[in-house]
């Protein structure tokens, strides 16, 4: 048994050749022929498809004709818009205001703040999604000590480092 290109297979069934637009045009023509009074079997012969295909087109057309209430797709949001605005205000106060050392936020820290404010537990990936909703981006903390003294560093480089280099070379 010889099969055509696997790209033409869809869900274990053979897909007709043609672009999406061409197939939609063929479907519309088939529906028009049925509307004009032709039977599904006759339309199938004219368009070189099976009568089951024509019946499926009719069934889909009937379904799309009915008005259905569209349900929201996916899981409901954990935080409402009001809560997100309140969270943004809280985060703008800074991490030290919530007892954290260093003025930067991590996903875990923000998750803790969400728990403190709203009693809602959030996985770090959920926190990241909430931050993106707020328009915030990922910021990496600078890896420098808070006690860093630039004057002392410059003085050490100018006075002590040359002495160390002299000792190593001798």
Secondary structure as UniProt FT lines:
FT   HELIX           6..8
FT   STRAND          9..10
FT   TURN            11..12
FT   STRAND          13..14
FT   HELIX           20..35
FT   TURN            36..37
FT   HELIX           40..47
FT   HELIX           51..65
FT   HELIX           81..92
FT   HELIX           95..98
FT   HELIX           107..118
FT   HELIX           124..134
FT   TURN            146..147
FT   HELIX           150..169
//
